[in-house]
Amino acid sequence: MRVRVTLRCNECKQRNYNTVKNKKNTPDRLEMNKYCRFCRKHTLHTETK
């Protein structure tokens, strides 16, 4: 039930992180505040394919 997802920065649109999530518990898109090394600050990262 766990699936691999990629997190993308909302400011620079770079794909920075890979993570796993449980589709049954979180069916909607994942959103997290993570550090972006391209922006050099903490930004909102959203799930992509």
C-alpha distance matrix in Angstrom:
0.0 3.8 6.4 10.1 12.6 16.4 18.7 22.1 25.3 26.7 30.3 30.6 27.5 26.7 23.2 23.2 19.9 16.6 13.8 10.1 8.5 5.9 6.2 7.0 9.6 10.9 11.1 14.3 15.4 15.5 19.1 20.6 24.1 24.3 27.3 28.2 30.5 32.0 33.0 33.7 32.5 29.5 28.1 25.2 22.3 19.9 16.8 17.6 16.0
3.8 0.0 3.8 7.0 9.6 13.3 15.5 19.1 22.2 24.0 27.4 27.6 24.6 23.6 20.0 19.8 16.3 13.0 10.1 6.3 5.4 4.4 6.2 8.3 9.7 10.2 11.1 13.6 13.8 13.2 16.6 17.7 21.0 20.9 23.8 24.7 26.9 28.5 29.6 30.2 29.0 26.1 24.9 22.3 19.3 17.3 14.3 15.2 14.0
6.4 3.8 0.0 3.8 6.5 10.2 12.9 16.3 19.7 21.5 24.9 24.8 21.6 20.6 17.0 17.2 14.0 10.6 8.5 5.5 5.6 6.4 6.9 10.2 11.6 10.9 11.0 12.8 12.2 12.0 15.4 16.7 20.0 19.6 22.3 22.6 24.8 26.0 27.3 28.2 27.3 24.7 23.2 20.6 17.3 15.1 11.7 12.0 10.4
10.1 7.0 3.8 0.0 3.8 7.0 10.1 13.4 16.9 19.2 22.3 21.8 18.8 17.3 13.6 13.6 10.6 7.0 5.8 4.4 6.6 9.1 9.9 13.4 14.2 12.8 13.1 14.0 12.3 11.5 14.3 15.2 18.1 17.2 19.4 19.5 21.3 22.6 24.1 25.0 24.5 22.2 20.8 18.6 15.1 13.4 10.1 10.1 8.7
12.6 9.6 6.5 3.8 0.0 3.8 6.7 9.9 13.4 15.5 18.6 18.3 15.2 14.1 10.6 11.1 8.5 5.8 5.5 5.8 7.2 10.2 10.4 14.2 14.4 12.1 12.2 12.0 9.6 8.8 11.3 12.4 15.3 14.6 16.9 16.7 18.9 19.8 21.1 22.3 21.7 19.3 17.6 15.3 11.6 9.7 6.4 6.5 6.2
16.4 13.3 10.2 7.0 3.8 0.0 3.8 6.6 10.2 12.7 15.5 14.8 11.8 10.4 6.8 7.6 5.8 4.5 6.3 8.4 10.3 13.6 13.9 17.6 17.5 14.8 14.9 13.9 10.7 9.6 10.9 11.5 13.7 12.5 14.3 13.5 15.5 16.2 17.6 19.0 18.7 16.8 15.0 13.1 9.3 8.2 5.7 5.4 6.3
18.7 15.5 12.9 10.1 6.7 3.8 0.0 3.8 6.8 9.4 12.3 12.1 9.6 8.7 5.9 6.2 5.1 6.1 7.6 10.2 11.4 14.9 15.3 18.7 17.8 14.8 15.4 13.6 9.9 8.2 8.1 8.4 10.2 9.2 11.2 10.5 13.2 13.8 14.6 16.1 15.3 13.2 11.2 9.4 5.6 5.2 4.6 6.0 8.7
22.1 19.1 16.3 13.4 9.9 6.6 3.8 0.0 3.8 6.3 8.9 8.5 5.8 5.6 4.3 6.0 7.2 9.2 11.3 13.9 15.0 18.4 18.3 21.7 20.9 17.5 17.7 15.3 11.5 10.4 9.4 9.8 10.7 9.7 10.9 9.2 11.9 11.5 12.1 14.3 13.8 12.3 9.8 8.4 5.1 5.4 6.3 6.6 9.7
25.3 22.2 19.7 16.9 13.4 10.2 6.8 3.8 0.0 3.8 5.6 5.9 4.9 5.5 6.4 7.1 9.1 12.0 13.9 16.8 17.7 21.1 21.2 24.4 23.1 19.7 20.1 17.4 13.6 12.1 10.0 9.6 9.2 8.4 8.9 6.9 9.9 9.3 8.9 11.3 10.6 9.4 6.6 6.1 4.5 6.7 9.2 10.0 13.4
26.7 24.0 21.5 19.2 15.5 12.7 9.4 6.3 3.8 0.0 3.8 6.1 5.4 8.0 9.6 10.8 12.6 15.2 16.7 19.1 19.4 22.4 22.0 25.0 23.6 20.0 20.1 16.9 13.3 12.5 10.0 10.6 10.2 10.7 11.6 9.8 12.9 11.7 10.4 13.2 12.0 10.7 7.2 5.9 5.8 7.0 10.0 10.9 14.6
30.3 27.4 24.9 22.3 18.6 15.5 12.3 8.9 5.6 3.8 0.0 3.8 5.8 8.3 11.0 12.0 14.5 17.6 19.4 22.2 22.8 25.9 25.8 28.7 27.2 23.7 23.9 20.6 17.1 16.2 13.4 13.3 11.9 11.9 11.6 9.3 11.8 9.8 7.8 11.2 10.4 10.3 7.3 7.9 8.7 10.6 13.6 14.2 17.7
30.6 27.6 24.8 21.8 18.3 14.8 12.1 8.5 5.9 6.1 3.8 0.0 3.9 5.5 9.0 10.4 13.6 16.7 19.2 22.3 23.4 26.7 26.6 29.8 28.7 25.2 25.3 22.3 18.6 17.7 15.5 15.2 14.0 13.0 12.0 8.8 10.3 7.5 7.0 10.7 11.2 11.8 9.5 10.5 10.2 12.0 14.3 14.1 17.0
27.5 24.6 21.6 18.8 15.2 11.8 9.6 5.8 4.9 5.4 5.8 3.9 0.0 3.8 6.5 9.1 11.9 14.4 16.9 19.7 20.8 24.0 23.6 26.9 26.2 22.7 22.4 19.6 15.9 15.4 13.8 14.3 14.0 13.2 13.1 10.1 11.9 9.8 10.1 13.4 13.7 13.5 10.8 10.5 9.0 9.7 11.3 10.5 13.3
26.7 23.6 20.6 17.3 14.1 10.4 8.7 5.6 5.5 8.0 8.3 5.5 3.8 0.0 3.8 6.0 9.4 12.1 15.1 18.3 20.0 23.4 23.5 27.0 26.3 23.1 23.1 20.7 17.0 15.9 14.7 14.4 14.1 12.3 11.7 8.4 9.5 7.8 9.5 12.2 13.2 13.2 11.4 11.6 9.5 10.7 11.7 10.8 13.1
23.2 20.0 17.0 13.6 10.6 6.8 5.9 4.3 6.4 9.6 11.0 9.0 6.5 3.8 0.0 3.8 6.3 8.5 11.6 14.7 16.7 20.2 20.5 24.1 23.6 20.5 20.6 18.7 15.0 13.8 13.3 13.2 13.6 11.6 11.7 9.3 10.6 10.1 12.0 14.1 14.7 14.1 12.4 11.9 8.8 9.5 9.4 8.5 10.4
23.2 19.8 17.2 13.6 11.1 7.6 6.2 6.0 7.1 10.8 12.0 10.4 9.1 6.0 3.8 0.0 3.8 7.1 10.2 13.8 16.2 19.9 20.8 24.3 23.4 20.6 21.4 19.7 16.1 14.0 13.2 12.0 12.0 9.2 8.9 7.0 8.1 9.0 11.0 12.1 12.7 12.0 11.2 11.4 8.6 10.4 10.7 10.9 12.8
19.9 16.3 14.0 10.6 8.5 5.8 5.1 7.2 9.1 12.6 14.5 13.6 11.9 9.4 6.3 3.8 0.0 3.8 6.5 10.2 12.8 16.5 17.9 21.2 20.3 17.8 19.0 17.8 14.5 12.1 11.9 10.6 11.4 8.8 9.6 9.2 10.8 12.4 14.1 14.6 14.5 13.0 12.4 11.9 8.7 9.9 9.5 10.3 11.9
16.6 13.0 10.6 7.0 5.8 4.5 6.1 9.2 12.0 15.2 17.6 16.7 14.4 12.1 8.5 7.1 3.8 0.0 3.8 7.1 10.2 13.8 15.3 18.7 18.2 16.2 17.2 16.7 13.8 11.7 12.7 12.1 13.8 11.7 13.1 13.0 14.5 16.0 17.8 18.4 18.2 16.4 15.6 14.5 11.0 11.1 9.3 9.8 10.4
13.8 10.1 8.5 5.8 5.5 6.3 7.6 11.3 13.9 16.7 19.4 19.2 16.9 15.1 11.6 10.2 6.5 3.8 0.0 3.8 6.8 10.5 12.5 15.6 14.9 13.3 14.8 14.9 12.5 10.1 11.6 11.1 13.4 12.0 14.3 15.0 16.9 18.8 20.1 20.4 19.6 17.2 16.5 14.9 11.7 11.3 9.4 10.9 11.4
10.1 6.3 5.5 4.4 5.8 8.4 10.2 13.9 16.8 19.1 22.2 22.3 19.7 18.3 14.7 13.8 10.2 7.1 3.8 0.0 3.8 7.0 9.3 12.3 12.0 11.0 12.5 13.5 12.0 10.1 12.6 12.8 15.7 15.0 17.6 18.5 20.7 22.5 23.6 24.0 23.0 20.3 19.3 17.2 14.1 13.0 10.4 11.9 11.8
8.5 5.4 5.6 6.6 7.2 10.3 11.4 15.0 17.7 19.4 22.8 23.4 20.8 20.0 16.7 16.2 12.8 10.2 6.8 3.8 0.0 3.8 6.1 8.9 8.3 7.3 9.2 10.5 9.9 8.3 11.4 12.3 15.7 15.9 19.0 20.2 22.8 24.5 25.1 25.6 24.1 21.1 19.8 17.2 14.4 12.7 10.2 12.3 12.4
5.9 4.4 6.4 9.1 10.2 13.6 14.9 18.4 21.1 22.4 25.9 26.7 24.0 23.4 20.2 19.9 16.5 13.8 10.5 7.0 3.8 0.0 3.8 5.5 5.6 6.1 7.9 10.5 11.2 10.4 13.8 15.1 18.7 19.3 22.6 23.8 26.5 28.2 28.7 29.2 27.6 24.4 23.0 20.1 17.6 15.5 12.9 14.8 14.5
6.2 6.2 6.9 9.9 10.4 13.9 15.3 18.3 21.2 22.0 25.8 26.6 23.6 23.5 20.5 20.8 17.9 15.3 12.5 9.3 6.1 3.8 0.0 3.8 5.6 5.2 5.0 8.2 9.6 10.2 14.0 16.1 19.8 20.8 24.1 25.0 27.8 29.0 29.4 30.5 28.8 25.6 23.7 20.5 17.9 15.1 12.4 13.8 13.2
7.0 8.3 10.2 13.4 14.2 17.6 18.7 21.7 24.4 25.0 28.7 29.8 26.9 27.0 24.1 24.3 21.2 18.7 15.6 12.3 8.9 5.5 3.8 0.0 3.8 5.7 6.0 9.7 12.1 12.7 16.2 18.3 22.0 23.3 26.8 28.0 31.0 32.3 32.5 33.3 31.4 28.0 26.2 22.9 20.7 18.1 15.7 17.3 16.9
9.6 9.7 11.6 14.2 14.4 17.5 17.8 20.9 23.1 23.6 27.2 28.7 26.2 26.3 23.6 23.4 20.3 18.2 14.9 12.0 8.3 5.6 5.6 3.8 0.0 3.8 6.3 9.1 11.3 11.1 14.1 15.9 19.5 21.1 24.7 26.3 29.4 30.9 30.8 31.4 29.2 25.7 24.0 20.8 19.1 16.8 15.1 17.5 17.8
10.9 10.2 10.9 12.8 12.1 14.8 14.8 17.5 19.7 20.0 23.7 25.2 22.7 23.1 20.5 20.6 17.8 16.2 13.3 11.0 7.3 6.1 5.2 5.7 3.8 0.0 3.8 5.6 7.5 7.6 10.7 13.0 16.7 18.5 22.1 23.4 26.6 27.9 27.6 28.5 26.3 22.9 20.9 17.5 15.7 13.2 11.6 14.2 14.9
11.1 11.1 11.0 13.1 12.2 14.9 15.4 17.7 20.1 20.1 23.9 25.3 22.4 23.1 20.6 21.4 19.0 17.2 14.8 12.5 9.2 7.9 5.0 6.0 6.3 3.8 0.0 3.8 6.8 8.6 12.1 15.0 18.8 20.5 24.0 24.7 28.0 28.8 28.6 30.0 28.0 24.7 22.3 18.7 16.7 13.5 11.5 13.2 13.5
14.3 13.6 12.8 14.0 12.0 13.9 13.6 15.3 17.4 16.9 20.6 22.3 19.6 20.7 18.7 19.7 17.8 16.7 14.9 13.5 10.5 10.5 8.2 9.7 9.1 5.6 3.8 0.0 3.8 6.5 9.4 12.8 16.4 18.4 21.9 22.4 25.8 26.3 25.9 27.5 25.4 22.2 19.4 15.8 14.0 10.7 9.3 11.3 12.6
15.4 13.8 12.2 12.3 9.6 10.7 9.9 11.5 13.6 13.3 17.1 18.6 15.9 17.0 15.0 16.1 14.5 13.8 12.5 12.0 9.9 11.2 9.6 12.1 11.3 7.5 6.8 3.8 0.0 3.8 6.6 10.1 13.6 15.3 18.6 18.8 22.2 22.6 22.2 23.9 22.0 19.0 16.2 12.6 10.4 7.0 5.6 8.0 10.0
15.5 13.2 12.0 11.5 8.8 9.6 8.2 10.4 12.1 12.5 16.2 17.7 15.4 15.9 13.8 14.0 12.1 11.7 10.1 10.1 8.3 10.4 10.2 12.7 11.1 7.6 8.6 6.5 3.8 0.0 3.8 6.7 10.4 12.0 15.5 16.3 19.7 20.6 20.2 21.4 19.4 16.1 13.8 10.4 8.2 5.8 5.2 8.8 11.2
19.1 16.6 15.4 14.3 11.3 10.9 8.1 9.4 10.0 10.0 13.4 15.5 13.8 14.7 13.3 13.2 11.9 12.7 11.6 12.6 11.4 13.8 14.0 16.2 14.1 10.7 12.1 9.4 6.6 3.8 0.0 3.8 7.1 9.4 12.9 13.8 17.5 18.3 17.4 18.5 16.1 12.8 10.3 6.8 5.7 4.5 6.5 10.2 13.4
20.6 17.7 16.7 15.2 12.4 11.5 8.4 9.8 9.6 10.6 13.3 15.2 14.3 14.4 13.2 12.0 10.6 12.1 11.1 12.8 12.3 15.1 16.1 18.3 15.9 13.0 15.0 12.8 10.1 6.7 3.8 0.0 3.8 6.0 9.8 11.5 15.1 16.6 15.6 16.0 13.4 9.9 8.3 5.7 5.3 6.6 8.8 12.4 15.5
24.1 21.0 20.0 18.1 15.3 13.7 10.2 10.7 9.2 10.2 11.9 14.0 14.0 14.1 13.6 12.0 11.4 13.8 13.4 15.7 15.7 18.7 19.8 22.0 19.5 16.7 18.8 16.4 13.6 10.4 7.1 3.8 0.0 3.8 7.1 9.3 12.9 14.5 13.0 13.0 10.0 6.3 5.5 4.5 5.9 8.8 11.6 14.8 18.2
24.3 20.9 19.6 17.2 14.6 12.5 9.2 9.7 8.4 10.7 11.9 13.0 13.2 12.3 11.6 9.2 8.8 11.7 12.0 15.0 15.9 19.3 20.8 23.3 21.1 18.5 20.5 18.4 15.3 12.0 9.4 6.0 3.8 0.0 3.8 6.4 9.6 11.8 11.0 10.6 8.4 5.3 5.7 6.4 6.4 9.8 12.1 14.7 17.8
27.3 23.8 22.3 19.4 16.9 14.3 11.2 10.9 8.9 11.6 11.6 12.0 13.1 11.7 11.7 8.9 9.6 13.1 14.3 17.6 19.0 22.6 24.1 26.8 24.7 22.1 24.0 21.9 18.6 15.5 12.9 9.8 7.1 3.8 0.0 3.8 6.3 9.0 8.3 7.1 5.6 4.2 6.2 8.5 8.8 12.5 14.7 16.8 19.7
28.2 24.7 22.6 19.5 16.7 13.5 10.5 9.2 6.9 9.8 9.3 8.8 10.1 8.4 9.3 7.0 9.2 13.0 15.0 18.5 20.2 23.8 25.0 28.0 26.3 23.4 24.7 22.4 18.8 16.3 13.8 11.5 9.3 6.4 3.8 0.0 3.8 5.5 5.5 5.6 5.7 6.0 6.5 8.9 8.6 12.1 14.3 15.6 18.5
30.5 26.9 24.8 21.3 18.9 15.5 13.2 11.9 9.9 12.9 11.8 10.3 11.9 9.5 10.6 8.1 10.8 14.5 16.9 20.7 22.8 26.5 27.8 31.0 29.4 26.6 28.0 25.8 22.2 19.7 17.5 15.1 12.9 9.6 6.3 3.8 0.0 3.8 5.6 4.7 7.0 8.8 10.0 12.7 12.3 15.6 17.3 18.1 20.6
32.0 28.5 26.0 22.6 19.8 16.2 13.8 11.5 9.3 11.7 9.8 7.5 9.8 7.8 10.1 9.0 12.4 16.0 18.8 22.5 24.5 28.2 29.0 32.3 30.9 27.9 28.8 26.3 22.6 20.6 18.3 16.6 14.5 11.8 9.0 5.5 3.8 0.0 3.8 5.4 8.2 10.3 10.6 13.1 12.7 15.7 17.6 17.9 20.4
33.0 29.6 27.3 24.1 21.1 17.6 14.6 12.1 8.9 10.4 7.8 7.0 10.1 9.5 12.0 11.0 14.1 17.8 20.1 23.6 25.1 28.7 29.4 32.5 30.8 27.6 28.6 25.9 22.2 20.2 17.4 15.6 13.0 11.0 8.3 5.5 5.6 3.8 0.0 3.8 5.5 8.0 8.2 11.3 12.0 15.3 17.9 18.6 21.6
33.7 30.2 28.2 25.0 22.3 19.0 16.1 14.3 11.3 13.2 11.2 10.7 13.4 12.2 14.1 12.1 14.6 18.4 20.4 24.0 25.6 29.2 30.5 33.3 31.4 28.5 30.0 27.5 23.9 21.4 18.5 16.0 13.0 10.6 7.1 5.6 4.7 5.4 3.8 0.0 3.8 7.2 9.1 12.6 13.5 17.1 19.7 20.9 23.8
32.5 29.0 27.3 24.5 21.7 18.7 15.3 13.8 10.6 12.0 10.4 11.2 13.7 13.2 14.7 12.7 14.5 18.2 19.6 23.0 24.1 27.6 28.8 31.4 29.2 26.3 28.0 25.4 22.0 19.4 16.1 13.4 10.0 8.4 5.6 5.7 7.0 8.2 5.5 3.8 0.0 3.8 6.3 10.0 11.7 15.5 18.4 20.2 23.5
29.5 26.1 24.7 22.2 19.3 16.8 13.2 12.3 9.4 10.7 10.3 11.8 13.5 13.2 14.1 12.0 13.0 16.4 17.2 20.3 21.1 24.4 25.6 28.0 25.7 22.9 24.7 22.2 19.0 16.1 12.8 9.9 6.3 5.3 4.2 6.0 8.8 10.3 8.0 7.2 3.8 0.0 3.8 7.1 9.1 12.8 15.9 18.2 21.6
28.1 24.9 23.2 20.8 17.6 15.0 11.2 9.8 6.6 7.2 7.3 9.5 10.8 11.4 12.4 11.2 12.4 15.6 16.5 19.3 19.8 23.0 23.7 26.2 24.0 20.9 22.3 19.4 16.2 13.8 10.3 8.3 5.5 5.7 6.2 6.5 10.0 10.6 8.2 9.1 6.3 3.8 0.0 3.8 6.3 9.8 13.2 15.5 19.0
25.2 22.3 20.6 18.6 15.3 13.1 9.4 8.4 6.1 5.9 7.9 10.5 10.5 11.6 11.9 11.4 11.9 14.5 14.9 17.2 17.2 20.1 20.5 22.9 20.8 17.5 18.7 15.8 12.6 10.4 6.8 5.7 4.5 6.4 8.5 8.9 12.7 13.1 11.3 12.6 10.0 7.1 3.8 0.0 3.8 6.6 10.3 12.9 16.6
22.3 19.3 17.3 15.1 11.6 9.3 5.6 5.1 4.5 5.8 8.7 10.2 9.0 9.5 8.8 8.6 8.7 11.0 11.7 14.1 14.4 17.6 17.9 20.7 19.1 15.7 16.7 14.0 10.4 8.2 5.7 5.3 5.9 6.4 8.8 8.6 12.3 12.7 12.0 13.5 11.7 9.1 6.3 3.8 0.0 3.8 6.9 9.4 13.0
19.9 17.3 15.1 13.4 9.7 8.2 5.2 5.4 6.7 7.0 10.6 12.0 9.7 10.7 9.5 10.4 9.9 11.1 11.3 13.0 12.7 15.5 15.1 18.1 16.8 13.2 13.5 10.7 7.0 5.8 4.5 6.6 8.8 9.8 12.5 12.1 15.6 15.7 15.3 17.1 15.5 12.8 9.8 6.6 3.8 0.0 3.8 6.6 10.3
16.8 14.3 11.7 10.1 6.4 5.7 4.6 6.3 9.2 10.0 13.6 14.3 11.3 11.7 9.4 10.7 9.5 9.3 9.4 10.4 10.2 12.9 12.4 15.7 15.1 11.6 11.5 9.3 5.6 5.2 6.5 8.8 11.6 12.1 14.7 14.3 17.3 17.6 17.9 19.7 18.4 15.9 13.2 10.3 6.9 3.8 0.0 3.8 6.9
17.6 15.2 12.0 10.1 6.5 5.4 6.0 6.6 10.0 10.9 14.2 14.1 10.5 10.8 8.5 10.9 10.3 9.8 10.9 11.9 12.3 14.8 13.8 17.3 17.5 14.2 13.2 11.3 8.0 8.8 10.2 12.4 14.8 14.7 16.8 15.6 18.1 17.9 18.6 20.9 20.2 18.2 15.5 12.9 9.4 6.6 3.8 0.0 3.8
16.0 14.0 10.4 8.7 6.2 6.3 8.7 9.7 13.4 14.6 17.7 17.0 13.3 13.1 10.4 12.8 11.9 10.4 11.4 11.8 12.4 14.5 13.2 16.9 17.8 14.9 13.5 12.6 10.0 11.2 13.4 15.5 18.2 17.8 19.7 18.5 20.6 20.4 21.6 23.8 23.5 21.6 19.0 16.6 13.0 10.3 6.9 3.8 0.0
